[in-house]
């Protein structure tokens, strides 16, 4: 609202486009657009080409639904990955989070959301049948449900656990609790409560 | 009975606790900028009507609960012509539950919360840094109003002692709305979706029922005998979960004294959750037909009887008012008795609720709530005789200005 008509049209249009990005207000959009004015023509052309190619080069992995440039994503086509364990996430954007941790060597499956009745999103809109086909292939021994720990995420996990109950696959749920390496004082009471309820024995007792 | 106060004997914060030491109001109601200092004990806010006495109580209440006791419209709290308000409270050190001694809320375009100067995102973590109980004329609705009023009272009280209750309640309400959405769009959603949300409803619904039942059990056990000082007759409380009568889990609840606090709560909770889930499955076809979840804690009722008769139906205006007053006294007592942190401050806000009591009952009321480090704020137009010898501080309130002198 602050920028209407104060700049030449070419700049104004760029500002409007930038404002559509999450977390970008009108002031930030103006600053970004003005900063780009200082770029060389070559850099701007490269940036423009990257934007133009974004949807041309990217697609979804045929197997797991991850973002990919090839029919199979880099994870699914990596022969070193364990193929007997699948981690189910809501969005493709969550896969890099697991990858950065570096400890999970299995494959992923992107649901493309979760069951959200209040948004009218039912299980039919999620990639559940694709997951079933992967499980029925017989190679998978364990399914890790990594949906978020809120009402919809829990309900979606419960749905999947029920849906695949008949298959000979171990189904597990990601643990919740105290952030590793963090001071206990920074954990909120909800996290502490979950961690207390899901505590584990480390020794003592004879029974 | 798990009726063990967690305070160690001899470690009672006898009047030393203090609690709310200072309060700053900016652009709040009729206050432009006021800075108040409080002494422990009983503070009287004295002045003619319409000067802003109750607004001070409202400010304290807002800092405790992030809600007003008078309105849901936050805009009403902002001073006329201002863009937002700010409230700050200083607590006596080590009194607050989290060790925080500075609370601050600013409400402008959005709400910002600070604990000891550090920003805090979640309101659910900010609230209840000190225990607060308000005694207000509208409390009569607790007795005469619909069941939702009593549920809200139970939930606020239970949430003060156990933050997880409000989380379970919030999750239950969210899951309930979601399940109802599924019921209305069945076809787009399959039976598996309903199964999944049934599990969530049972998990959180059972927790809500169990927590509320525990609070009613505490109400009955720790606050029954003394009610006679305010109310003629015997007050009885019965918690009726919003579950079908034929259900075994519901019939167990008809005898809260038997089931009550005795059974190990984890086992009891799991049993209730299973019975709850079974109940949902049994009622599914009816729910699908009606497009709404019929049974659940959204229909819980707390029945209050006076000498065997339903208070809301048969009680006189005076009996209802006295009983509502007693519910608040009992709240304060439950907070005192069952808190996990003996240092926790208890702040009572008393606003214009003693009108119907005679002098001896007023004295009995003060006897009930004073002492043990409890801090009290009381508004009045003239200091009543029943307060003689009880007041530690008098503040004069006049047109949004507070002074200590006459």
Interface residues (C-beta under 8 A of the other chain):
Chain A: X115 X116 X117 X118 X120 X122 X123 X124 X150 X151 X152 X154 X155 X156 X158 X159 X162 X163 X188 X189 X190 X193
Chain B: X122 X124 X125 X163 X164 X167 X171 X174 X175 X177 X178 X179 X181 X182 X185 X188 X189 X190 X192 X193 X195 X196 X197 X199 X200
